[in-house]
Amino acid sequence: MNELILQHYLAVGAALFVIGLIGFVIRRNLIVMFLSTELMFQGCAVNLIAFGAFYGNLGGQVFTIMVLVIAAAEASLALGLVVLLYRHKNTLDANAWRELKG
C-alpha cells in the first residue's frame, strides 16, 4: 500500500467521523444520536485498518476488532436505554430529558 492509497482511506475515515459528529451535535433524536456514535466508531475503525495495512502489522486489525466488540456492547446497552426512556416519556427527543429527577 502506498501513501496515496493510505490518504484516501484516511479521508474516508475522517469523513465518516465528521458526519457522525455533526449528526450527534445537530440532531436531538436519541436513535439518530446513537447511530451517529456508531458512525464515528466506524470512521475510527477504517483509520485503524488503513494504518495497520500501511505499516504491515496486525495491530490495526486487532484494535479494530476490539472497537467493534465495544461498539456492539455499547449498542445493546444504548438500545435498551432508549427503549426504557421511550416507555417512560413516549418521546425520543433528547430535550425532554434535560431535567432528570430521581
N, C-alpha and C positions, 0 to 999 in steps of 0.2 A: 504494500500500500504506500503510495507516495503522499507528499504533503498536500497536494491539491485535492485528492480524494478525502483526506482527513479534514480539510477545511470545509468541504461540502457536508460531511457528516456532522461536524460541529455546528455548522449553520442550521441544519435541520433540527438538531437537539436544542439549540438556543431558541429557535423559532417556536418549537413545542413548549418550551419552558415559559417563554414570554406570553404566548397565547393563553396558557394555563394561569399565569399570574394575573393577566388582565381580566380573564374570566372570573377569577376568585375575588378580585378587588371590586369590579364593577357590578356583578350580579349579586342579588340578595337571596336567591332561591337556594335552599340547602342542598338540593340534589345537584344543581349546577356548580355550586362551590365544591362539593365532593368530587364531581367529575373533573373539575379544574385542577384539584390537587393530584388526581391520578395522571392527568396530562403532564403536570410538572415532573412527577416521578418518571414518566416515560421519556421525557426530554433528558433527564439525568442519565437514564439507562442507555440511551443512544450514545451519549458522550462517553460513558464508561466503556462500552463495547468498541467504539471507534479508537479510543486511546489504547485499549488492550490489543486490538488488531495492529495498530501502528507500531507499537513497541514490541510486538511479538511475544507477549506473555499472556497467561490466562488470568491475571489479576483482575482485569476489567470484566471478564465474563463471570468470575466468582462474585465480585461485588454486585454485578447486575442481578444475579440470582438472589443474592441477599436482599437487594432493594425490592425485587418482585415479591419475595416472601413477606417482607414487611408491609408492602403495599396491599397484599392480599389480606393480611391480618387487620390492617387499618380499614380496608374496605368492609370487612364483615362487622367490625365494631361500629363504624360510622353509619352503615346501613341500618343496623339495629337501633342506633341512637336516633336516626332520622325517623324511623317508624314510630318509636316511642314518643318523640316530640310531636309528630303529626297526630297521634292519638290523643295527646293532651290538649292541644290548641286548635286542631283542624286546619292548620296552615303550615306552609313550608317557608314562609318569609322569615328571614333572619332578624328583621327589625322587631318582630313580635317577641323575640326572646331577649331583648335588651335588659329588661328588669326581671331578673330571676330572684324569686323569693323562696326561702327554704321551708 
